[in-house]
């Protein structure tokens, strides 16, 4: 069991350990689950050798199956005793097919996390008439991030607002990390972001900035590459889309 747990949770735990976001507001441990939380925490720490926090425990529509959420955003399922654990998605069988309940809940959760990011922490390009918004986790050195930004005028003409948040691949060790701090600390973020994506050198700047917070949020969501597009309903689209493809995804065409 020790090997199995380590394989299942190591990446999620690393992502959670990077997060500097407070999870107190997400905490939801009902009184009946305190003993279960204690037992599961001890078992998982012993199995993985890494610190973790259980932030929520709730009953599911499957009688006797309990959902357990870790501070990394990873969700597990347990019986009421905490003796048995399973990973994976929970599905509901309906007359029209299988419904992925876990994916639906995850999508809603992501939408909430992204909506909680203050817009004054973002670099926002807004059309004359906004019909929809996307939030883009971006890296200034990423080729496809630059390609997407090259389409910015076409995207705005479609009525799509583009809200950039920072995701320097590799985090603080990334060559893009100080560049993105310089962008976010500039007086004109939009101009600086465009220059950086065009490969132009920027003056080195330092300030209280959200770059690492954005990066940690991306890890919590499960983003591993850029660009990563998050729609308003929490749908995550990895990679670049042509403007027409993007419009289809955003407007459901």
C-alpha positions as CSV (number, residue, x, y, z in Angstrom):
1,X,0.0,0.0,0.0
2,X,2.8,2.4,0.7
3,X,4.1,2.2,-2.8
4,X,0.6,2.5,-4.3
5,X,-0.2,5.6,-2.3
6,X,3.2,7.2,-3.1
7,X,2.5,6.8,-6.8
8,X,-1.0,8.1,-6.7
9,X,-0.4,11.2,-4.6
10,X,3.2,12.4,-5.0
11,X,2.4,14.8,-7.8
12,X,-0.7,16.1,-6.2
13,X,1.1,16.6,-2.9
14,X,3.9,18.5,-4.5
15,X,1.4,20.8,-6.2
16,X,-0.4,21.3,-2.9
17,X,2.9,22.1,-1.1
18,X,3.6,24.8,-3.6
19,X,0.3,26.6,-3.0
20,X,0.5,29.7,-0.9
21,X,-3.3,30.2,-1.1
22,X,-5.3,29.9,2.2
23,X,-7.7,27.1,2.1
24,X,-9.5,28.0,5.3
25,X,-12.5,29.3,3.5
26,X,-12.8,25.9,1.7
27,X,-12.6,23.8,4.8
28,X,-15.7,21.7,5.3
29,X,-15.2,18.9,7.9
30,X,-18.6,18.0,9.4
31,X,-18.5,16.9,13.1
32,X,-19.2,13.2,12.2
33,X,-16.1,13.2,10.0
34,X,-13.5,14.4,12.5
35,X,-12.4,10.9,13.4
36,X,-12.3,9.9,9.8
37,X,-10.1,12.9,9.0
38,X,-7.7,12.0,11.8
39,X,-7.4,8.4,10.6
40,X,-7.0,9.2,6.9
41,X,-4.5,11.9,7.6
42,X,-2.3,9.6,9.6
43,X,-2.5,6.8,7.0
44,X,-1.8,9.1,4.0
45,X,1.1,10.8,5.7
46,X,2.6,7.5,6.6
47,X,2.1,6.2,3.0
48,X,3.5,9.2,1.2
49,X,6.0,10.6,3.6
50,X,4.7,14.0,2.7
51,X,2.7,16.6,4.7
52,X,-0.9,17.1,3.6
53,X,-4.1,18.5,4.8
54,X,-7.6,17.2,4.3
55,X,-9.8,20.3,3.6
56,X,-13.2,18.8,3.0
57,X,-15.1,15.6,3.6
58,X,-18.6,15.0,2.3
59,X,-21.1,12.3,1.6
60,X,-21.8,11.3,-2.0
61,X,-24.9,10.1,-3.8
62,X,-23.4,6.6,-3.6
63,X,-24.5,5.3,-0.2
64,X,-21.6,4.7,2.1
65,X,-19.0,6.4,-0.2
66,X,-17.4,9.5,1.2
67,X,-15.5,12.1,-0.8
68,X,-12.3,13.4,0.7
69,X,-10.6,16.5,-0.7
70,X,-6.9,17.2,-0.1
71,X,-5.2,20.6,-0.1
72,X,-3.8,19.9,-3.5
73,X,-7.3,19.7,-5.0
74,X,-7.0,16.0,-5.4
75,X,-10.1,14.0,-4.4
76,X,-10.3,10.5,-3.0
77,X,-13.2,8.3,-2.0
78,X,-13.4,6.4,1.3
79,X,-15.8,4.2,3.3
80,X,-16.9,5.7,6.6
81,X,-14.3,3.8,8.5
82,X,-11.3,5.2,6.5
83,X,-10.1,1.6,6.1
84,X,-10.5,1.6,2.3
85,X,-9.6,4.3,-0.2
86,X,-10.1,4.5,-4.0
87,X,-9.0,7.1,-6.5
88,X,-10.6,8.1,-9.8
89,X,-13.9,9.7,-11.0
90,X,-17.4,9.0,-9.7
91,X,-19.9,8.3,-12.4
92,X,-23.7,8.1,-12.3
93,X,-25.5,5.7,-14.7
94,X,-28.5,7.3,-16.3
95,X,-30.9,6.3,-19.1
96,X,-28.9,8.4,-21.5
97,X,-25.5,7.1,-20.5
98,X,-22.8,7.8,-17.9
99,X,-22.5,11.2,-16.2
100,X,-19.1,12.0,-14.7
101,X,-20.0,13.6,-11.4
102,X,-16.4,14.2,-10.4
103,X,-15.6,16.1,-13.6
104,X,-18.7,18.3,-13.2
105,X,-17.8,19.1,-9.6
106,X,-14.2,19.8,-10.6
107,X,-15.2,22.1,-13.4
108,X,-17.4,24.1,-11.0
109,X,-14.5,24.3,-8.5
110,X,-12.1,25.6,-11.0
111,X,-14.6,28.2,-12.1
112,X,-14.8,29.4,-8.5
113,X,-11.0,29.5,-8.0
114,X,-10.5,31.5,-11.2
115,X,-13.3,33.9,-10.4
116,X,-11.7,34.6,-7.0
117,X,-8.6,36.0,-8.7
118,X,-8.9,39.8,-8.5
119,X,-8.9,41.4,-12.0
120,X,-6.4,44.0,-10.9
121,X,-3.9,41.1,-10.7
122,X,-4.5,40.2,-14.3
123,X,-3.5,41.7,-17.7
124,X,-6.8,42.2,-19.5
125,X,-7.5,42.9,-23.1
126,X,-11.2,43.9,-23.5
127,X,-13.2,44.2,-26.7
128,X,-15.6,47.1,-27.5
129,X,-18.4,44.8,-26.7
130,X,-17.7,41.8,-24.4
131,X,-19.7,38.7,-25.2
132,X,-17.6,36.3,-23.2
133,X,-14.3,36.1,-21.2
134,X,-11.5,33.6,-21.1
135,X,-8.7,33.4,-18.6
136,X,-5.4,32.4,-20.1
137,X,-2.5,31.0,-18.0
138,X,0.5,32.2,-20.1
139,X,4.3,32.2,-20.3
140,X,6.0,35.0,-22.2
141,X,8.6,32.6,-23.7
142,X,6.1,30.0,-24.9
143,X,5.8,29.8,-28.7
144,X,2.1,29.0,-28.7
145,X,1.5,31.7,-26.1
146,X,3.1,34.2,-28.5
147,X,1.0,32.8,-31.4
148,X,-2.2,33.2,-29.3
149,X,-1.3,36.8,-28.4
150,X,-0.6,37.5,-32.1
151,X,-4.3,36.7,-32.6
152,X,-5.4,39.1,-29.9
153,X,-7.0,41.6,-32.2
154,X,-9.0,38.9,-34.0
155,X,-10.1,37.4,-30.7
156,X,-11.2,40.8,-29.5
157,X,-13.2,41.3,-32.7
158,X,-15.1,38.2,-31.8
159,X,-16.2,39.8,-28.5
160,X,-14.0,37.7,-26.4
161,X,-12.2,39.3,-23.4
162,X,-8.8,37.9,-22.7
163,X,-7.7,37.9,-19.1
164,X,-4.0,36.8,-18.7
165,X,-2.6,35.3,-15.5
166,X,1.0,34.3,-15.1
167,X,2.2,30.7,-15.5
168,X,6.0,30.7,-15.9
169,X,6.7,27.1,-16.7
170,X,9.2,25.8,-14.2
171,X,8.1,28.3,-11.6
172,X,10.8,30.4,-9.8
173,X,13.5,28.4,-11.6
174,X,12.2,29.4,-15.0
175,X,14.0,32.0,-17.2
176,X,10.5,33.5,-17.8
177,X,9.9,34.1,-14.1
178,X,11.8,37.4,-13.7
179,X,10.5,38.5,-17.1
180,X,6.9,38.0,-15.9
181,X,7.6,39.9,-12.7
182,X,8.9,42.7,-14.8
183,X,5.7,42.7,-16.8
184,X,3.4,42.6,-13.8
185,X,5.4,45.4,-12.1
186,X,5.4,47.7,-15.1
187,X,3.1,50.8,-15.3
188,X,1.6,49.5,-18.6
189,X,1.2,45.7,-18.2
190,X,-0.5,45.3,-21.6
191,X,2.3,47.0,-23.4
192,X,5.0,45.2,-21.5
193,X,3.3,41.8,-22.0
194,X,3.1,42.4,-25.7
195,X,6.8,43.5,-25.8
196,X,7.9,40.4,-23.8
197,X,5.9,38.1,-26.1
198,X,7.6,39.7,-29.1
199,X,11.0,38.8,-27.6
200,X,11.9,42.4,-26.6
201,X,13.9,42.9,-23.5
202,X,12.2,44.7,-20.6
203,X,13.8,46.7,-17.8
204,X,14.1,44.5,-14.7
205,X,11.5,45.5,-12.2
206,X,10.5,44.2,-8.7
207,X,7.4,44.8,-6.7
208,X,4.7,43.0,-4.7
209,X,3.4,40.8,-7.5
210,X,1.0,37.9,-8.0
211,X,3.1,35.8,-10.4
212,X,3.9,33.0,-8.0
213,X,0.3,32.9,-6.7
214,X,-1.0,32.5,-10.3
215,X,1.6,29.8,-10.9
216,X,0.5,27.9,-7.8
217,X,-3.2,28.2,-8.8
218,X,-2.3,26.8,-12.2
219,X,-0.7,23.8,-10.5
220,X,-3.7,23.4,-8.2
221,X,-5.9,23.3,-11.3
222,X,-3.7,20.8,-12.9
223,X,-2.1,22.9,-15.6
224,X,1.1,21.5,-17.0
225,X,1.7,23.6,-20.1
226,X,0.9,26.9,-21.7
227,X,-1.2,28.4,-23.0
228,X,-4.0,27.0,-20.9
229,X,-7.4,28.5,-21.5
230,X,-10.1,28.5,-18.8
231,X,-13.7,29.2,-19.9
232,X,-16.2,30.9,-17.6
233,X,-17.8,27.6,-16.7
234,X,-14.4,26.2,-15.5
235,X,-13.7,24.2,-18.6
236,X,-9.9,24.0,-19.2
237,X,-8.6,23.9,-22.7
238,X,-4.9,23.0,-23.0
239,X,-3.0,24.6,-25.9
240,X,-3.5,27.0,-28.7
241,X,-6.7,27.4,-30.7
242,X,-7.2,29.4,-33.9
243,X,-9.7,32.3,-33.3
244,X,-12.5,30.5,-35.1
245,X,-11.9,27.4,-33.0
246,X,-11.7,29.5,-29.9
247,X,-15.1,31.1,-30.7
248,X,-16.6,27.6,-31.3
249,X,-15.4,26.5,-27.8
250,X,-16.5,29.7,-26.1
251,X,-19.8,30.1,-27.7
252,X,-20.6,26.4,-28.2
253,X,-20.8,26.7,-32.0
